[in-house]
Amino acid sequence: MLSSELIRKKRDGGTLSREELHDLIDGYLHGTIPDYQMSAFLMAVFFRGMTFEETTVLTDLMLHSGTVVDLSSIPGIKVDKHSTGGVGDKVSLVLAPMVAACGVPVPMISGRGLGHTGGTLDKLESIPGFRTDLSVDEYTAVIRDTGLVMIGQTKEIAPADKRLYALRDVTATVESIPLISASILSKKLAEGIDSLVLDVKTGRGAFMQREENSIALAKTLVAIGTNMGKRTVGFITSMDEPLGVAVGNWLEVVESVHCLQGGDSSDLMEVTYVLGGAMVMLGGWAPDIASGIAMCRDVIRSGAAYERFLALVARQGGDTSFIENLEKYPISLYTIPVTAAEDGVIQSIDSLEIGLTAIELGAGRSRVDDAIDSKAGIVFKRHVNDRVEIGETLAVIYTDRGDILTHAADRIQKAFRLGAREVEKPPMIRHQVDAGGVQPFRPGG
């Protein structure tokens, strides 16, 4: 069947067979289906969706479009984490070395910034010399030597996802449960894991802004992961305001280093400890999440997690002197405070607006081939429920783009909504999702 007919079939709400989906993916990889036709197919899926069977087949096809890594020679239960993306979400930078320091091997294949959210690869590559483009053999050697590894997709690993991921970013087809599920799981199942923890964001700064959609995504991911033989646990976490104090690649590395050294960005570390506790539990080092959290706190306090991060940076070619001396890094041409326009209590910070403004500052991409300014971003000085006075600094802008300073400052100022009194914030961890269904989060369970 012609690719245009398959696009029309999905556009009209039809269900595609395994053979038809194979023809689309294989044709795209081999150049017989161009970007514009695959874009049309992605848009059809975005509006029409896919059945669970179609989504499972698409995941499997993308998984086997390249190499599935065998890490059986690495002792222990291999566990990874994936986040659906958020503004200021630098959890992986703290989580992976922390969990590895607890004894769990952590193979992590991550992505770049997608839409208004940042990407782990972009953050890691802001560290001078850090390589994320390792071969499969190098990938295996690094995790054997350090207990963790953090890379992007190689040419061998899930090449279909690598190409579709970039195309979705610039065709407004990111927020699709089937496409997100196939992308996440094809990449994660290819990396040689035994178990997987999922951080599914919900709220204004998430791709799934409505909680019911985030739950639906988590249930789909858990079901597919479980069906493919991997013990999978998901958490619905809040993304109503930016996570932590920094948005922007190097700025988020700085915050992560501070947390690894025992600093406490409270909301960031709350999420990181819960995900870490679950990973330690799945890795067989703790009987439950609460015990896993306690182990994670111990390796932060002892400095073992920070030392593991330094070892990772060095092993993947990074210059550790920039980690050990954060002030060595070049600073943006402009560091401009954004001030409060009135007195009041901060009732919300629009994380979507913050993410979009960070892109304008140079911290993200609006096109696939855009260059990123690793120095650019925003650091927050005040948070929800803080009382501020007119003229008080809310955040600081970092950018080399002098022509957008007034516009960006105005946009960030308007992202802070002030009122007369404090508000009740939703919990950071809203639900747990596993093979048993959706339930309230109980760390001891």
C-alpha positions in Angstrom: 0.0 0.0 0.0 1.3 3.5 -0.8 2.4 5.6 2.1 -0.2 8.2 1.2 -2.9 5.6 1.6 -1.6 4.5 5.0 -1.6 8.2 6.1 -5.2 8.6 4.8 -6.2 5.4 6.6 -4.9 6.7 10.0 -6.3 10.2 9.2 -9.7 8.6 8.8 -9.5 6.7 12.1 -8.4 3.3 10.8 -6.2 0.8 12.5 -2.9 -0.1 10.9 -1.6 -3.6 10.9 1.9 -4.6 11.9 2.9 -4.9 8.3 1.6 -1.4 7.5 3.4 0.2 10.4 6.5 -1.7 9.5 6.3 -0.3 5.9 6.0 3.3 7.3 8.9 3.0 9.8 11.2 1.1 7.4 10.4 3.4 4.5 11.2 6.5 6.6 14.5 5.0 7.8 15.5 4.1 4.3 14.6 7.4 2.7 11.6 6.3 0.6 9.2 8.1 2.8 10.2 11.8 3.2 9.9 14.0 6.3 6.8 15.7 5.0 4.9 12.4 4.7 6.0 11.2 8.1 5.0 14.6 9.5 1.5 14.0 8.1 1.4 10.6 9.6 2.5 11.9 13.0 -0.2 14.6 12.8 -2.8 11.9 11.9 -1.8 9.9 15.0 -1.9 13.0 17.1 -5.6 13.6 16.2 -6.8 10.0 15.8 -4.6 8.2 18.3 -3.7 4.5 18.2 -5.0 1.4 19.8 -3.0 -0.3 22.6 -2.0 -3.0 20.1 -0.8 -0.4 17.5 1.2 1.4 20.2 2.8 -1.8 21.3 3.7 -2.8 17.7 5.1 0.7 17.0 7.2 0.4 20.2 8.5 -3.0 19.1 9.3 -1.8 15.6 11.2 1.2 16.8 13.0 -0.9 19.4 14.2 -3.3 16.8 15.0 -0.7 14.2 18.5 -1.0 15.7 20.6 -2.8 18.3 19.2 -4.0 21.6 22.1 -3.8 24.0 22.9 -6.9 26.1 24.2 -5.9 29.6 23.9 -9.4 31.1 27.7 -9.3 31.7 27.2 -6.4 34.1 26.3 -7.8 37.6 23.1 -6.7 39.3 19.6 -5.6 38.2 19.9 -2.7 35.8 17.4 0.1 36.5 16.8 3.3 34.6 14.4 6.3 35.0 12.6 8.3 32.4 10.9 11.6 32.7 8.3 12.9 30.3 9.9 16.3 30.5 9.5 19.4 32.5 10.8 23.0 33.0 13.9 22.9 35.2 13.8 19.1 35.4 17.4 18.2 36.1 16.5 15.2 38.2 18.6 12.7 36.2 21.8 14.6 36.9 21.4 13.9 40.6 19.5 10.7 40.5 21.7 8.5 38.3 25.0 8.9 40.4 22.9 8.8 43.6 21.3 5.4 42.7 24.6 4.1 41.3 26.3 5.0 44.6 23.6 2.8 46.3 24.8 -0.2 44.2 22.3 -0.3 41.4 23.7 -0.2 37.8 22.1 2.7 35.9 22.2 2.6 32.1 20.6 5.9 30.9 19.9 6.9 27.3 18.4 10.4 27.3 17.1 12.9 24.8 17.5 16.5 23.9 15.2 19.4 24.7 11.7 18.8 23.3 9.3 21.7 22.9 9.5 24.0 26.0 11.3 21.5 28.2 15.0 21.0 28.5 16.9 17.8 27.7 19.4 15.8 29.8 21.8 15.5 26.9 22.0 19.3 26.4 22.6 19.7 30.1 25.4 17.1 30.1 27.0 18.6 27.0 27.2 22.0 28.7 30.1 20.4 30.7 33.2 21.0 28.6 34.4 17.8 26.9 31.5 15.6 28.1 30.7 13.0 25.4 27.1 11.7 25.0 27.8 10.1 21.6 29.4 6.9 22.8 29.3 3.7 20.8 27.6 0.6 22.2 31.0 -0.9 23.3 32.0 2.4 25.0 28.6 2.6 26.7 29.0 -0.9 28.1 32.5 -0.2 29.3 31.5 3.0 31.1 28.8 1.3 33.1 31.1 -1.5 33.9 33.7 0.9 35.2 31.5 3.5 37.0 28.2 1.8 37.7 26.3 4.3 35.4 26.4 5.8 32.0 24.5 8.7 30.4 24.3 9.0 26.6 22.0 9.8 23.7 20.9 7.3 21.1 23.7 6.1 19.0 23.3 5.1 15.3 22.8 1.6 16.5 20.2 2.2 19.3 16.5 2.9 18.3 17.4 4.9 15.1 13.7 5.2 14.3 13.0 7.0 17.5 16.0 9.3 17.1 14.6 10.6 13.8 11.0 10.7 14.9 11.9 12.5 18.1 13.5 15.4 16.3 10.6 15.6 13.8 7.9 15.6 16.5 9.6 18.5 18.3 9.1 20.8 15.3 5.7 19.6 14.0 3.6 20.2 17.2 3.0 16.4 17.6 4.7 15.9 20.9 1.7 15.6 23.2 0.4 12.2 21.9 0.2 9.2 24.2 1.0 6.6 21.6 4.0 8.6 20.2 5.4 9.4 23.6 5.0 5.8 24.8 6.7 4.3 21.7 9.5 6.9 21.9 10.2 6.4 25.6 10.0 2.6 25.7 11.8 1.9 22.4 14.8 3.9 23.7 14.7 2.5 27.2 14.2 -1.1 26.3 17.1 -0.9 23.8 19.6 0.1 26.5 19.7 -3.3 28.3 17.6 -2.5 31.4 15.8 -5.0 33.7 13.4 -2.5 35.3 12.2 1.1 34.7 10.9 3.9 36.9 8.8 6.6 35.1 8.4 10.2 36.1 5.2 11.4 34.3 4.8 15.1 34.8 1.4 16.9 35.0 0.5 20.5 35.2 1.1 23.8 33.3 4.7 23.0 32.3 4.1 19.4 31.4 3.3 18.0 27.9 0.3 16.4 29.6 -1.2 19.4 31.4 -4.3 17.6 32.6 -3.8 15.0 35.3 -6.2 12.4 33.7 -4.0 12.5 30.6 -0.9 12.0 32.6 -2.4 9.1 34.3 -3.5 7.6 31.0 0.1 8.0 29.7 1.6 6.4 32.8 -0.9 3.4 32.6 0.0 2.9 28.9 3.8 3.0 29.6 3.5 0.6 32.6 1.3 -1.8 30.6 3.7 -1.9 27.6 6.8 -2.1 29.8 5.3 -4.9 31.8 4.1 -6.8 28.7 7.7 -6.6 27.4 9.0 -8.3 30.5 10.3 -5.3 32.4 9.2 -4.5 35.9 7.9 -0.9 35.5 6.7 1.6 38.1 5.5 5.1 37.3 4.8 8.3 39.4 2.6 11.3 38.5 4.6 14.3 39.6 3.7 18.0 39.7 4.9 20.4 37.0 2.8 23.5 37.8 5.9 25.6 38.5 9.5 25.1 37.4 11.4 22.4 39.3 14.2 23.7 41.5 15.8 27.1 41.2 17.3 27.1 37.7 16.2 26.7 34.1 18.9 26.5 31.5 21.6 23.9 30.7 24.7 24.9 32.6 22.6 26.7 35.3 20.9 23.3 36.0 24.2 21.5 36.2 25.3 24.0 38.8 22.1 23.4 40.8 22.6 19.6 40.5 26.1 19.8 41.7 25.0 21.8 44.8 22.3 19.1 45.5 24.9 16.3 45.1 27.0 18.2 47.6 24.1 18.2 50.1 22.3 21.4 49.1 18.6 21.2 49.2 16.4 22.4 46.4 13.4 21.0 48.3 11.0 20.3 45.5 13.7 18.9 43.2 15.1 16.6 45.9 11.7 15.5 47.0 11.1 14.1 43.5 14.6 12.8 43.2 14.5 10.9 46.4 11.2 9.2 45.6 12.4 8.1 42.2 15.7 7.0 43.6 14.0 5.0 46.4 11.9 3.2 43.8 15.0 2.4 41.7 16.9 1.1 44.7 13.9 -1.1 45.5 13.6 -2.4 42.0 17.4 -3.0 42.0 17.0 -5.3 44.9 18.9 -3.2 47.5 15.8 -2.2 49.6 12.6 -3.9 50.6 10.4 -0.8 49.8 10.7 2.7 48.5 11.0 4.3 52.0 14.1 2.2 52.7 15.5 3.1 49.3 15.0 6.8 50.0 16.9 6.4 53.3 19.8 4.8 51.3 19.8 7.6 48.8 19.9 10.2 51.6 22.9 8.4 53.0 25.0 8.5 49.8 24.2 12.2 49.4 25.3 13.0 53.0 28.5 10.9 52.7 29.5 12.5 49.4 29.5 9.1 47.6 26.9 10.4 45.1 29.0 13.5 44.2 32.1 11.4 43.8 30.2 9.0 41.5 29.1 12.0 39.4 32.7 13.2 39.1 33.8 9.7 38.1 31.1 9.7 35.4 32.1 13.1 34.0 35.8 12.1 33.9 35.0 8.7 32.3 32.9 10.3 29.5 35.5 12.9 28.6 34.3 15.9 30.7 36.6 18.4 32.4 35.9 17.8 36.1 37.7 21.1 37.0 34.5 22.9 35.9 32.5 20.8 38.3 34.9 21.2 41.2 35.2 24.9 40.5 31.8 26.1 39.1 32.9 29.7 38.9 35.4 28.8 36.2 32.6 28.6 33.6 32.0 31.6 31.3 29.1 33.8 32.2 26.5 35.4 29.9 27.0 38.9 28.6 23.8 40.0 30.3 22.6 39.0 33.9 19.5 41.1 34.4 17.2 40.9 37.5 13.4 40.6 37.0 11.6 42.5 39.7 8.1 42.4 41.2 5.7 45.0 39.8 3.6 45.0 43.1 3.5 43.8 46.6 1.9 40.4 47.3 2.3 36.7 47.8 3.4 34.6 44.8 0.5 32.3 44.0 1.8 30.7 40.9 4.7 30.7 38.4 3.7 29.8 34.9 6.2 27.1 34.0 5.1 26.9 30.4 5.8 30.7 29.9 9.2 30.2 31.7 10.1 27.3 29.4 9.2 29.3 26.3 11.1 32.4 27.5 14.2 30.2 28.2 14.1 29.2 24.5 14.1 32.8 23.5 17.1 33.5 25.8 19.0 30.8 23.9 18.6 27.8 26.3 16.5 25.7 23.9 15.6 25.1 20.3 12.7 26.3 18.1 14.1 24.4 15.2 15.9 21.1 14.9 19.2 22.7 13.8 19.1 25.6 16.3 22.3 26.0 18.4 22.0 26.2 22.1 23.7 28.7 24.4 24.6 26.6 27.4 25.1 29.6 29.6 21.6 31.0 29.0 18.6 30.6 31.3 16.8 31.8 34.4 17.6 31.5 38.1 14.7 32.0 40.5 15.1 34.0 43.7 11.5 33.6 44.9 8.9 30.8 44.8 5.2 30.1 45.3 3.9 31.3 48.7 6.9 33.7 49.1 5.8 37.3 50.1 7.5 39.9 47.9 7.5 43.7 47.8 7.5 45.9 44.7 11.0 46.1 43.2 12.2 42.9 44.8 14.0 40.4 42.6 12.0 37.5 41.4 14.5 35.9 39.1 17.7 36.7 37.2 18.0 36.4 33.4 21.2 35.0 31.8 21.7 35.6 28.0 23.9 36.9 25.3 20.9 38.2 23.4 20.7 41.9 24.3 17.9 42.6 21.9 15.3 40.6 23.8 16.1 41.6 27.4 13.1 43.9 27.8 10.7 41.4 26.2 12.0 38.5 28.2 11.9 40.3 31.5 8.3 41.4 30.9 7.3 37.9 30.0 9.0 36.4 33.1 7.5 39.1 35.3 4.0 38.3 34.0 4.6 34.6 34.7 4.6 35.3 38.4 1.0 35.7 39.6 0.7 37.6 42.9 -2.2 37.7 45.3 -3.1 38.6 48.9 -2.6 35.3 50.6 -0.8 31.9 50.4 -2.3 29.1 48.3 -2.5 25.4 48.8 0.0 23.7 46.6 -0.7 20.2 45.1 1.7 17.4 46.4 4.8 16.9 44.3 4.1 13.2 44.1 0.5 12.8 43.2 0.1 9.1 42.3 1.9 5.8 41.9 1.1 3.6 38.9 2.2 0.0 38.6 0.9 -3.3 37.4 -1.7 -3.2 40.1 -3.2 0.1 38.8 -3.2 3.7 40.0 -2.9 4.4 43.7 -2.0 7.1 46.2 1.8 7.3 46.7 2.9 5.4 49.9 6.7 5.2 50.2 6.5 2.2 52.6 4.3 0.2 50.2 
